[in-house]
């Protein structure tokens, strides 16, 4: 079992404190969902876990088992078993999807256990077909010219190929039509096992209709204020965040969009 443990995490972005004491434990074999109003720090949490230099940890700790992530670079965190599917994946010219994924797989292996080209191609063909992706996708430059749905599907393909211990999915459902959402969800559910854990960040209940979480956490004001099961997401969908804010007696201003 692998455990991602976050304790009293405070994070500042451009001299503004966004996270104000986040506590969270994610283990392999579990699916966690984080929901919350706009601007409450959900994406900041994902970037801080992966070590983006613009997100400064000012207090608290992040551990992956016995490894202190604050002492590790972004690539070291990835090699240790973390994976981030970003809300807005970057385009990289001159590097094909296949080249990127094979390099990422081999980066997590020692030099005597590199994946050979035929094994890689067989695995890629299997996962690509599972996600209903065309063969030419593997030879296109990474995310270049991809639609929003293609980028999200490609992130799931990378996750299935790399097989991380803990995957952070930052609004993987954003901008997807229902057919693409079903494909992306199928990939995440296919990965579900005792060797894989997921932290999903989403605004919408609809994703959780297809990927049923073990835990739902609500973030407000830069910290997790309530944790429950999958049923809590349905309650939030029906009642919005204003009701929960009032129930907990929180002094947090919501926008009109958040309060709906």
Backbone as JSON, one array per atom type, in Angstrom:
{
  "sequence": "XXXXXXXXXXXXXXXXXXXXXXXXXXXXXXXXXXXXXXXXXXXXXXXXXXXXXXXXXXXXXXXXXXXXXXXXXXXXXXXXXXXXXXXXXXXXXXXXXXXXXXXXXXXXXXXXXXXXXXXXXXXXXXXXXXXXXXXXXXXXXXXXXXXXXXXXXXXXXXXXXXXXXXXXXXXXXXXXXXXXXXXXXXXXXXXXXXXXXXXXXXXXXXXXXXXXXXXXXXXXXXXXXXXXXXXXXXXXXXXXXXXXXXXXXXXXXXXXXXXX",
  "N": [[0.84, -1.2, 0.0], [0.49, 2.22, -0.83], [0.77, 5.5, 0.47], [-0.38, 8.78, 0.32], [0.18, 11.55, 2.19], [-0.99, 14.46, 3.58], [-0.4, 17.18, 5.61], [-1.56, 19.84, 7.49], [-1.24, 21.82, 5.44], [-0.07, 24.75, 4.04], [-0.17, 27.05, 1.43], [1.22, 29.45, -0.71], [0.61, 31.7, -3.38], [2.02, 33.93, -5.55], [2.45, 35.72, -3.39], [0.04, 35.56, -2.08], [-1.9, 33.86, 0.25], [-3.29, 30.77, -0.39], [-3.95, 28.05, 0.23], [-4.82, 27.01, 3.47], [-4.18, 25.27, 5.57], [-4.53, 22.42, 4.9], [-5.54, 19.09, 5.36], [-5.14, 15.75, 4.54], [-5.45, 12.34, 3.56], [-4.6, 9.97, 1.22], [-4.87, 6.76, -0.02], [-3.57, 3.93, -1.87], [-5.9, 1.96, -3.66], [-8.07, 3.46, -3.08], [-10.52, 5.91, -4.06], [-10.72, 9.3, -4.16], [-12.6, 12.3, -4.11], [-12.47, 15.78, -4.65], [-14.37, 18.58, -4.06], [-15.71, 21.91, -4.43], [-16.21, 25.52, -4.04], [-15.47, 27.99, -6.62], [-12.12, 29.16, -6.81], [-11.23, 28.28, -4.34], [-8.99, 26.78, -3.89], [-8.54, 24.24, -4.97], [-7.22, 23.39, -7.38], [-4.78, 24.54, -6.79], [-3.93, 22.88, -4.73], [-3.39, 20.49, -6.15], [-1.25, 21.3, -7.79], [0.64, 22.01, -5.89], [1.17, 19.56, -4.67], [2.49, 18.25, -6.74], [4.68, 19.88, -7.01], [4.99, 22.35, -8.39], [6.83, 25.23, -9.13], [5.76, 27.79, -8.76], [4.04, 27.62, -6.69], [4.25, 28.03, -3.45], [5.1, 26.25, -0.64], [4.49, 27.1, 2.56], [4.07, 26.19, 5.07], [3.57, 23.12, 6.85], [3.36, 19.68, 5.56], [4.03, 17.26, 2.92], [3.86, 13.94, 2.25], [4.86, 10.99, 0.55], [4.43, 7.89, 1.3], [7.32, 7.22, 3.05], [8.69, 9.3, 1.97], [9.61, 12.63, 1.82], [8.06, 14.98, 0.09], [8.65, 17.64, -0.3], [11.32, 17.83, -0.5], [11.92, 16.95, -2.97], [12.25, 17.11, -6.56], [10.05, 17.99, -9.34], [10.19, 15.98, -11.36], [11.3, 13.91, -9.88], [9.25, 13.37, -8.09], [7.36, 12.39, -9.86], [8.68, 10.08, -10.74], [8.62, 8.7, -8.38], [6.06, 7.85, -8.24], [3.83, 9.51, -8.51], [1.25, 11.13, -10.41], [-0.02, 13.65, -12.51], [-2.87, 14.69, -14.07], [-3.46, 17.35, -15.91], [-5.51, 20.33, -15.83], [-5.32, 21.97, -18.02], [-3.6, 20.7, -20.35], [-0.26, 20.93, -21.65], [1.02, 21.79, -24.91], [3.48, 20.13, -26.79], [5.82, 20.51, -29.13], [7.49, 18.46, -31.56], [7.85, 16.15, -30.07], [6.52, 13.03, -29.97], [3.44, 11.46, -28.91], [3.84, 8.73, -28.39], [6.66, 8.59, -28.03], [6.95, 10.23, -25.78], [5.5, 8.82, -23.8], [6.85, 6.35, -23.66], [9.36, 7.19, -22.78], [8.61, 8.22, -20.28], [7.72, 5.93, -18.95], [10.1, 4.41, -18.86], [11.66, 6.08, -17.32], [10.91, 5.54, -14.76], [11.99, 3.11, -14.3], [14.85, 1.01, -13.66], [18.08, 0.99, -15.32], [18.5, -1.55, -16.25], [16.08, -2.63, -16.71], [14.48, -1.62, -18.74], [11.6, -0.88, -20.76], [11.01, -2.78, -23.62], [10.75, -2.1, -27.16], [8.76, -3.57, -28.59], [7.15, -4.7, -26.6], [6.23, -2.33, -25.5], [4.76, -1.25, -27.69], [2.72, -3.16, -28.01], [1.37, -2.87, -25.57], [0.62, -0.18, -25.76], [-1.1, -0.25, -27.99], [-3.15, -1.83, -26.97], [-4.17, -0.27, -24.78], [-4.83, 2.07, -26.11], [-6.86, 1.2, -27.87], [-8.74, 0.45, -25.97], [-9.55, 2.91, -25.05], [-10.78, 3.9, -27.24], [-9.24, 5.31, -29.14], [-7.61, 6.58, -32.04], [-5.11, 5.05, -34.16], [-3.28, 6.84, -35.23], [-3.04, 8.79, -33.32], [-0.95, 8.19, -31.59], [1.32, 8.94, -32.91], [1.19, 11.62, -33.26], [2.32, 14.93, -32.37], [2.8, 15.79, -28.95], [-0.18, 16.62, -27.63], [-0.48, 18.63, -29.52], [-2.52, 20.59, -31.47], [-4.7, 19.19, -30.58], [-8.1, 18.63, -29.7], [-10.09, 19.77, -26.86], [-11.32, 17.53, -25.68], [-9.78, 15.45, -26.78], [-7.32, 15.96, -25.6], [-7.87, 15.44, -22.88], [-8.56, 12.73, -22.99], [-6.16, 11.75, -23.86], [-4.54, 12.25, -21.66], [-5.54, 10.36, -19.88], [-4.83, 8.04, -21.25], [-2.03, 8.24, -21.02], [-1.81, 7.95, -18.24], [-2.73, 5.3, -17.94], [-0.75, 3.93, -19.28], [1.63, 4.6, -17.92], [1.09, 3.84, -15.3], [0.86, 4.92, -12.5], [1.27, 5.22, -8.88], [-0.32, 6.96, -7.34], [-2.73, 8.98, -8.72], [-3.5, 12.26, -9.69], [-6.23, 13.94, -10.71], [-7.08, 16.68, -12.27], [-9.87, 18.34, -12.74], [-10.71, 16.61, -14.84], [-12.98, 16.16, -16.24], [-13.74, 18.5, -17.39], [-15.23, 20.35, -19.94], [-15.96, 18.14, -21.47], [-18.03, 16.2, -23.64], [-20.85, 13.95, -23.23], [-20.23, 11.41, -24.28], [-17.4, 11.41, -24.46], [-16.85, 11.76, -21.77], [-17.74, 9.34, -20.72], [-15.85, 7.58, -21.83], [-13.41, 8.5, -20.73], [-13.99, 8.07, -18.02], [-14.23, 5.3, -18.03], [-11.59, 4.56, -18.42], [-10.39, 5.42, -15.99], [-11.8, 3.87, -14.12], [-10.98, 1.37, -14.96], [-8.38, 1.31, -14.08], [-8.63, 1.1, -11.39], [-7.62, -0.39, -8.43], [-5.89, -2.32, -5.87], [-3.38, -1.32, -6.05], [-3.43, 1.25, -6.9], [-4.32, 4.61, -6.49], [-6.58, 7.42, -6.44], [-7.0, 10.92, -6.72], [-9.45, 13.02, -7.39], [-10.34, 16.1, -8.78], [-13.1, 18.11, -9.06], [-15.86, 20.06, -10.32], [-18.36, 19.12, -10.66], [-21.15, 16.96, -10.1], [-21.75, 15.11, -12.07], [-19.51, 13.69, -13.06], [-19.03, 11.98, -10.96], [-21.08, 10.25, -11.16], [-20.19, 8.36, -12.87], [-17.66, 7.6, -12.03], [-17.45, 6.33, -9.1], [-16.76, 7.65, -6.02], [-14.86, 6.76, -3.06], [-14.56, 8.55, -1.03], [-15.68, 11.87, -0.49], [-14.54, 15.13, -0.44], [-14.98, 18.4, 0.73], [-13.83, 21.55, -0.15], [-13.36, 24.72, 1.21], [-12.51, 28.11, 1.56], [-9.77, 27.57, 1.46], [-9.21, 25.2, 2.82], [-10.05, 21.81, 3.8], [-13.3, 21.28, 4.68], [-15.32, 19.5, 5.16], [-15.96, 16.0, 5.04], [-17.24, 13.17, 3.4], [-19.25, 10.46, 2.08], [-20.04, 9.18, -1.26], [-22.62, 10.06, -1.52], [-22.68, 12.64, -0.56], [-21.87, 14.34, -2.59], [-24.08, 14.38, -4.28], [-25.88, 15.71, -2.63], [-24.67, 18.22, -2.5], [-24.95, 18.98, -5.15], [-27.68, 19.31, -5.3], [-28.23, 21.24, -3.31], [-26.25, 23.17, -3.32], [-23.31, 25.15, -2.34], [-23.75, 27.11, -0.49], [-25.6, 26.33, 1.46], [-24.13, 24.4, 2.89], [-22.06, 25.96, 3.82], [-23.44, 27.66, 5.57], [-24.45, 25.78, 7.33], [-22.13, 24.87, 8.58], [-21.29, 27.16, 9.73], [-19.44, 28.93, 8.54], [-17.37, 31.67, 7.71], [-17.36, 32.64, 4.87], [-17.27, 34.08, 1.71], [-19.28, 33.53, -1.09], [-19.42, 33.41, -4.65], [-22.04, 34.33, -6.97], [-22.28, 32.24, -8.8], [-21.12, 30.11, -7.37], [-22.9, 29.84, -5.28], [-25.22, 28.9, -6.38]],
  "CA": [[0.0, 0.0, 0.0], [1.16, 3.51, -0.88], [-0.04, 6.53, 1.11], [-0.09, 10.21, 0.17], [-0.27, 12.16, 3.43], [-0.85, 15.91, 3.59], [-0.67, 17.65, 6.96], [-1.53, 21.28, 7.78], [-0.56, 22.41, 4.28], [-0.3, 26.15, 3.7], [0.49, 27.34, 0.16], [1.1, 30.83, -1.17], [0.83, 31.94, -4.8], [2.2, 35.37, -5.77], [2.34, 36.38, -2.08], [-1.3, 35.42, -1.53], [-2.11, 32.52, 0.81], [-4.45, 30.1, -0.98], [-4.26, 26.93, 1.11], [-4.68, 27.51, 4.83], [-4.2, 24.18, 6.53], [-5.2, 21.24, 4.32], [-5.18, 17.77, 5.87], [-5.74, 14.75, 3.65], [-4.73, 11.09, 3.37], [-5.08, 9.17, 0.09], [-4.16, 5.48, -0.1], [-3.88, 3.1, -3.0], [-7.15, 1.22, -3.44], [-9.13, 4.42, -2.77], [-10.81, 7.02, -4.96], [-11.15, 10.49, -3.44], [-13.02, 13.44, -4.92], [-12.49, 17.08, -3.98], [-15.29, 19.55, -4.65], [-15.69, 23.17, -3.7], [-16.46, 26.73, -4.83], [-14.38, 28.54, -7.42], [-11.11, 29.93, -6.12], [-11.0, 27.83, -2.97], [-7.67, 26.17, -3.76], [-8.52, 22.83, -5.41], [-6.12, 23.2, -8.33], [-3.56, 24.87, -6.06], [-3.53, 21.67, -4.02], [-2.78, 19.54, -7.09], [0.04, 21.82, -8.23], [1.56, 21.94, -4.75], [1.57, 18.16, -4.49], [3.45, 17.9, -7.78], [5.89, 20.67, -6.86], [5.1, 23.49, -9.3], [7.62, 26.23, -8.41], [4.99, 29.0, -8.46], [3.2, 27.35, -5.53], [5.21, 27.95, -2.36], [4.64, 25.67, 0.62], [5.01, 27.92, 3.66], [3.89, 25.46, 6.32], [2.99, 21.8, 6.68], [4.18, 18.67, 4.88], [3.43, 16.31, 1.98], [4.67, 12.73, 2.21], [4.45, 9.79, -0.18], [5.03, 6.91, 2.22], [8.32, 7.86, 3.91], [9.41, 10.3, 1.18], [9.19, 14.01, 2.0], [8.01, 15.51, -1.27], [9.21, 18.99, -0.35], [12.74, 17.68, -0.79], [12.03, 16.29, -4.27], [11.87, 17.89, -7.73], [8.84, 17.5, -10.01], [10.44, 14.7, -12.02], [11.51, 12.91, -8.83], [7.93, 13.01, -7.59], [6.74, 11.54, -10.88], [9.34, 8.76, -10.71], [8.25, 8.03, -7.13], [4.74, 7.24, -8.41], [2.75, 10.48, -8.63], [0.87, 11.51, -11.77], [-0.99, 14.74, -12.55], [-3.58, 15.02, -15.31], [-3.7, 18.78, -15.71], [-6.74, 20.9, -16.36], [-4.98, 22.48, -19.35], [-2.33, 20.07, -20.74], [0.58, 21.72, -22.54], [1.4, 21.24, -26.21], [4.94, 20.02, -26.94], [6.17, 20.21, -30.52], [8.69, 17.66, -31.81], [7.85, 14.93, -29.25], [5.26, 12.34, -30.2], [2.82, 10.82, -27.75], [4.5, 7.45, -28.12], [7.99, 8.86, -27.48], [6.79, 10.77, -24.44], [5.05, 7.79, -22.87], [7.91, 5.35, -23.46], [10.37, 7.82, -21.93], [8.07, 8.33, -18.93], [7.73, 4.58, -18.37], [11.48, 4.0, -18.59], [12.21, 6.94, -16.27], [10.58, 4.93, -13.47], [12.66, 1.8, -14.24], [16.31, 1.09, -13.68], [18.63, 0.84, -16.66], [18.5, -2.96, -16.66], [14.7, -3.09, -16.82], [13.75, -0.72, -19.63], [10.58, -1.55, -21.56], [11.46, -2.9, -25.01], [9.85, -1.42, -28.09], [7.62, -4.41, -28.96], [6.27, -4.75, -25.43], [5.6, -1.02, -25.41], [3.77, -1.09, -28.76], [1.56, -4.01, -27.7], [0.64, -2.24, -24.47], [0.03, 1.05, -26.27], [-2.24, -0.62, -28.85], [-4.22, -2.33, -26.1], [-4.77, 0.83, -24.03], [-5.42, 3.0, -27.08], [-8.12, 0.62, -28.32], [-9.66, 0.48, -24.84], [-10.05, 4.28, -24.94], [-11.36, 4.26, -28.54], [-8.38, 6.3, -29.75], [-7.1, 6.14, -33.32], [-3.7, 4.69, -34.19], [-2.44, 8.0, -35.55], [-2.85, 9.62, -32.12], [0.34, 7.88, -30.97], [2.41, 9.58, -33.65], [1.02, 13.08, -33.26], [3.08, 15.6, -31.33], [2.09, 15.76, -27.68], [-1.29, 17.57, -27.46], [-0.48, 19.69, -30.53], [-3.71, 20.58, -32.31], [-5.73, 18.34, -30.0], [-9.28, 19.25, -29.1], [-10.11, 19.61, -25.41], [-11.64, 16.14, -25.37], [-8.63, 14.61, -27.12], [-6.28, 16.16, -24.58], [-8.27, 14.75, -21.66], [-8.46, 11.3, -23.26], [-4.73, 11.45, -23.95], [-4.04, 12.22, -20.29], [-5.92, 9.06, -19.32], [-3.96, 7.06, -21.91], [-0.72, 8.33, -20.36], [-1.95, 7.36, -16.91], [-2.85, 3.84, -18.06], [0.54, 3.41, -19.74], [2.67, 4.83, -16.9], [0.66, 3.09, -14.11], [1.35, 5.54, -11.26], [0.67, 4.76, -7.63], [-1.36, 7.92, -7.0], [-3.01, 9.9, -9.82], [-4.28, 13.45, -9.37], [-6.97, 14.29, -11.92], [-7.57, 18.03, -12.04], [-10.99, 18.67, -13.62], [-10.58, 15.77, -16.03], [-14.27, 16.17, -16.92], [-14.03, 19.85, -17.9], [-15.39, 20.5, -21.38], [-16.23, 16.88, -22.16], [-19.41, 15.79, -23.88], [-21.18, 12.76, -22.46], [-19.53, 10.25, -24.82], [-16.01, 11.5, -24.03], [-16.84, 11.56, -20.33], [-17.86, 7.9, -20.47], [-14.58, 6.94, -22.19], [-12.44, 8.88, -19.71], [-14.36, 7.38, -16.78], [-13.91, 3.89, -18.21], [-10.16, 4.4, -18.2], [-10.09, 5.55, -14.57], [-12.34, 2.69, -13.44], [-10.15, 0.22, -15.34], [-7.16, 1.37, -13.28], [-8.96, 0.94, -9.96], [-7.06, -1.62, -7.87], [-5.18, -2.12, -4.61], [-2.08, -0.7, -6.34], [-3.66, 2.54, -7.56], [-5.22, 5.53, -5.8], [-6.92, 8.58, -7.26], [-7.55, 12.14, -6.14], [-10.12, 13.72, -8.48], [-10.83, 17.44, -8.49], [-14.19, 18.37, -9.99], [-16.94, 20.95, -9.91], [-19.67, 18.61, -11.02], [-21.62, 15.66, -9.68], [-21.93, 14.17, -13.18], [-18.34, 12.81, -13.13], [-19.12, 10.99, -9.9], [-22.05, 9.24, -11.58], [-19.45, 7.35, -13.64], [-16.55, 7.15, -11.19], [-18.02, 6.48, -7.76], [-15.65, 7.8, -5.07], [-14.98, 6.25, -1.69], [-14.63, 9.72, -0.16], [-15.85, 13.19, -1.1], [-14.07, 16.19, 0.45], [-15.38, 19.75, 0.3], [-12.88, 22.61, 0.19], [-13.81, 26.11, 1.28], [-11.57, 28.97, 2.26], [-8.41, 27.05, 1.47], [-9.03, 24.0, 3.61], [-11.13, 20.84, 3.72], [-14.21, 21.58, 5.79], [-16.23, 18.38, 5.42], [-15.69, 14.77, 4.29], [-18.32, 12.19, 3.45], [-19.26, 9.48, 1.01], [-20.49, 9.63, -2.58], [-23.93, 10.71, -1.41], [-22.52, 14.06, -0.25], [-21.8, 15.06, -3.86], [-25.46, 14.57, -4.73], [-26.47, 16.75, -1.79], [-24.12, 19.5, -2.94], [-25.55, 19.28, -6.45], [-29.06, 19.75, -5.06], [-28.37, 22.35, -2.38], [-25.19, 24.15, -3.49], [-22.34, 25.28, -1.26], [-24.2, 28.09, 0.5], [-26.22, 25.61, 2.56], [-23.08, 23.78, 3.7], [-21.35, 27.06, 4.51], [-24.26, 28.11, 6.69], [-24.53, 24.66, 8.28], [-20.87, 24.78, 9.32], [-21.01, 28.46, 10.32], [-18.19, 29.44, 7.97], [-17.38, 33.05, 7.26], [-16.77, 32.56, 3.54], [-18.11, 34.71, 0.69], [-19.4, 32.77, -2.31], [-19.93, 34.13, -5.8], [-23.38, 33.88, -7.37], [-22.12, 30.93, -9.45], [-20.86, 29.11, -6.35], [-24.05, 29.7, -4.39], [-26.33, 28.21, -7.07]],
  "C": [[0.87, 1.25, 0.0], [0.22, 4.57, -0.31], [0.5, 7.92, 0.81], [-0.68, 10.91, 1.39], [0.05, 13.65, 3.42], [-1.27, 16.42, 4.96], [-0.5, 19.16, 7.05], [-0.85, 22.08, 6.67], [-1.03, 23.83, 4.03], [0.49, 26.45, 2.43], [0.17, 28.75, -0.27], [1.4, 30.9, -2.66], [0.89, 33.45, -5.0], [1.89, 36.17, -4.5], [0.93, 36.36, -1.49], [-1.49, 33.99, -1.02], [-3.41, 31.94, 0.27], [-4.89, 28.92, -0.12], [-3.91, 27.31, 2.54], [-4.82, 26.4, 5.87], [-4.95, 22.96, 6.04], [-4.64, 19.97, 4.95], [-5.91, 16.72, 5.04], [-4.84, 13.52, 3.58], [-5.39, 10.32, 2.24], [-4.22, 7.92, 0.0], [-4.48, 4.78, -1.41], [-5.09, 2.22, -2.65], [-8.32, 2.14, -3.16], [-9.29, 5.44, -3.89], [-11.4, 8.16, -4.13], [-11.57, 11.56, -4.44], [-12.98, 14.7, -4.06], [-13.4, 18.0, -4.76], [-15.2, 20.84, -3.85], [-15.93, 24.35, -4.61], [-15.24, 27.13, -5.65], [-13.41, 29.29, -6.53], [-10.79, 29.49, -4.71], [-9.69, 27.08, -2.78], [-7.56, 24.74, -4.24], [-7.35, 22.57, -6.36], [-4.78, 23.57, -7.71], [-3.04, 23.65, -5.31], [-2.84, 20.69, -4.96], [-1.4, 20.01, -7.52], [1.07, 21.76, -7.11], [2.04, 20.52, -4.52], [2.64, 17.78, -5.5], [4.7, 18.78, -7.78], [6.08, 21.8, -7.85], [5.79, 24.64, -8.55], [6.87, 27.51, -8.07], [4.15, 28.85, -7.19], [4.11, 27.05, -4.34], [4.57, 27.38, -1.1], [5.29, 26.43, 1.77], [4.9, 27.22, 5.01], [3.28, 24.11, 6.02], [3.88, 20.88, 5.86], [3.34, 17.83, 3.93], [4.38, 15.12, 1.91], [4.03, 11.7, 1.29], [5.17, 8.64, 0.49], [6.05, 7.64, 3.09], [9.11, 8.94, 3.19], [8.8, 11.68, 1.41], [9.23, 14.69, 0.64], [8.61, 16.9, -1.38], [10.7, 18.97, -0.67], [12.99, 17.1, -2.18], [11.59, 17.24, -5.39], [10.61, 17.28, -8.36], [9.07, 16.14, -10.64], [10.7, 13.58, -11.01], [10.18, 12.46, -8.23], [7.21, 12.09, -8.58], [7.35, 10.14, -10.86], [8.97, 7.99, -9.46], [6.84, 7.44, -7.21], [3.58, 8.19, -8.45], [2.49, 10.81, -10.1], [-0.17, 12.61, -11.69], [-1.55, 14.87, -13.95], [-4.06, 16.44, -15.15], [-4.99, 19.24, -16.36], [-6.5, 21.41, -17.79], [-3.63, 21.9, -19.78], [-1.58, 20.91, -21.77], [0.81, 20.99, -23.86], [2.93, 21.23, -26.3], [5.25, 19.59, -28.38], [7.43, 19.34, -30.57], [8.8, 16.4, -30.99], [6.5, 14.24, -29.46], [4.72, 11.76, -28.9], [3.54, 9.54, -27.38], [5.88, 7.66, -27.5], [7.9, 9.34, -26.04], [6.44, 9.67, -23.45], [6.12, 6.73, -22.63], [9.01, 5.92, -22.56], [9.9, 7.91, -20.48], [8.06, 6.97, -18.22], [9.14, 4.19, -17.97], [12.14, 4.85, -17.5], [11.95, 6.36, -14.88], [11.23, 3.56, -13.3], [14.17, 1.99, -14.18], [16.81, 0.73, -15.07], [18.63, -0.59, -17.16], [17.09, -3.51, -16.87], [13.87, -2.15, -17.67], [12.73, -1.49, -20.47], [11.06, -1.6, -23.01], [10.36, -2.4, -25.95], [8.62, -2.26, -28.43], [6.63, -4.54, -27.8], [5.52, -3.44, -25.28], [4.49, -0.86, -26.45], [2.53, -1.93, -28.48], [0.71, -3.38, -26.59], [-0.07, -0.98, -24.94], [-1.2, 0.75, -27.12], [-3.43, -1.08, -28.02], [-4.94, -1.18, -25.39], [-5.45, 1.83, -24.96], [-6.78, 2.5, -27.56], [-9.17, 0.67, -27.21], [-10.31, 1.85, -24.71], [-10.63, 4.81, -26.26], [-10.57, 5.39, -29.21], [-7.78, 5.74, -31.03], [-5.6, 5.85, -33.24], [-2.81, 5.9, -34.42], [-2.22, 8.92, -34.36], [-1.47, 9.41, -31.51], [1.48, 8.62, -31.64], [2.25, 11.09, -33.78], [1.88, 13.68, -32.16], [2.19, 15.81, -30.11], [1.12, 16.94, -27.55], [-1.37, 18.64, -28.54], [-1.7, 19.54, -31.45], [-4.83, 19.7, -31.78], [-6.92, 19.19, -29.55], [-9.21, 19.06, -27.59], [-10.38, 18.18, -25.01], [-10.49, 15.2, -25.67], [-7.52, 14.75, -26.09], [-6.61, 15.39, -23.31], [-8.15, 13.23, -21.84], [-7.0, 10.88, -23.31], [-4.08, 11.42, -22.57], [-4.35, 10.88, -19.62], [-5.1, 7.94, -19.95], [-2.58, 7.07, -21.26], [-0.76, 7.68, -18.99], [-1.98, 5.84, -16.98], [-1.53, 3.21, -18.49], [1.59, 3.49, -18.63], [2.39, 4.04, -15.62], [1.24, 3.69, -12.82], [0.72, 4.9, -10.04], [-0.51, 5.64, -7.22], [-1.52, 8.89, -8.17], [-3.88, 11.04, -9.32], [-4.92, 13.93, -10.67], [-7.66, 15.63, -11.7], [-8.61, 18.39, -13.11], [-10.89, 17.92, -14.95], [-11.86, 15.75, -16.85], [-14.59, 17.5, -17.58], [-14.11, 19.86, -19.42], [-15.71, 19.24, -22.15], [-17.71, 16.71, -22.44], [-19.64, 14.43, -23.21], [-20.44, 11.52, -22.96], [-18.07, 10.24, -24.39], [-15.89, 11.26, -22.53], [-16.92, 10.07, -19.99], [-16.54, 7.18, -20.76], [-13.52, 7.24, -21.13], [-12.72, 8.14, -18.39], [-14.04, 5.9, -16.86], [-12.43, 3.63, -17.96], [-9.79, 4.47, -16.73], [-10.59, 4.32, -13.81], [-11.53, 1.44, -13.75], [-8.88, 0.15, -14.49], [-7.4, 1.03, -11.81], [-8.48, -0.42, -9.45], [-6.39, -1.3, -6.54], [-3.84, -1.42, -4.79], [-2.21, 0.71, -6.9], [-4.65, 3.35, -6.75], [-5.42, 6.78, -6.63], [-7.45, 9.71, -6.41], [-8.12, 12.95, -7.3], [-10.62, 15.07, -8.0], [-11.9, 17.77, -9.52], [-15.17, 19.37, -9.42], [-18.3, 20.23, -9.92], [-19.93, 17.19, -10.51], [-21.58, 14.65, -10.82], [-20.73, 13.23, -13.33], [-18.48, 11.67, -12.13], [-20.26, 10.01, -10.13], [-21.35, 8.08, -12.29], [-18.25, 6.8, -12.89], [-16.99, 7.37, -9.74], [-16.88, 6.54, -6.74], [-15.93, 7.11, -3.74], [-15.17, 7.41, -0.71], [-14.85, 10.97, -1.0], [-15.45, 14.23, -0.05], [-14.52, 17.53, -0.12], [-14.35, 20.75, 0.79], [-13.59, 23.95, 0.18], [-12.75, 26.91, 2.04], [-10.18, 28.39, 2.4], [-8.15, 25.86, 2.37], [-10.21, 23.05, 3.41], [-12.02, 21.01, 4.94], [-15.16, 20.43, 6.09], [-15.85, 17.21, 4.51], [-16.85, 13.81, 4.48], [-18.18, 11.18, 2.34], [-19.8, 10.06, -0.29], [-21.81, 10.39, -2.51], [-23.81, 12.21, -1.13], [-22.44, 14.9, -1.53], [-23.19, 15.34, -4.4], [-26.15, 15.67, -3.92], [-25.97, 18.13, -2.2], [-24.72, 19.94, -4.27], [-26.96, 19.85, -6.26], [-29.13, 21.06, -4.29], [-27.32, 23.44, -2.56], [-24.3, 24.26, -2.26], [-22.8, 26.23, -0.16], [-24.81, 27.4, 1.71], [-25.19, 24.97, 3.48], [-22.31, 24.85, 4.47], [-22.13, 27.5, 5.74], [-24.37, 27.03, 7.77], [-23.3, 24.6, 9.17], [-20.51, 26.1, 9.99], [-19.73, 29.08, 9.83], [-18.36, 30.86, 7.47], [-16.67, 33.13, 5.91], [-17.74, 33.16, 2.54], [-18.1, 33.86, -0.57], [-19.87, 33.69, -3.42], [-21.33, 33.62, -6.12], [-23.31, 32.49, -7.99], [-21.93, 29.83, -8.42], [-22.1, 28.83, -5.52], [-25.2, 28.96, -5.05], [-26.38, 26.74, -6.72]]
}
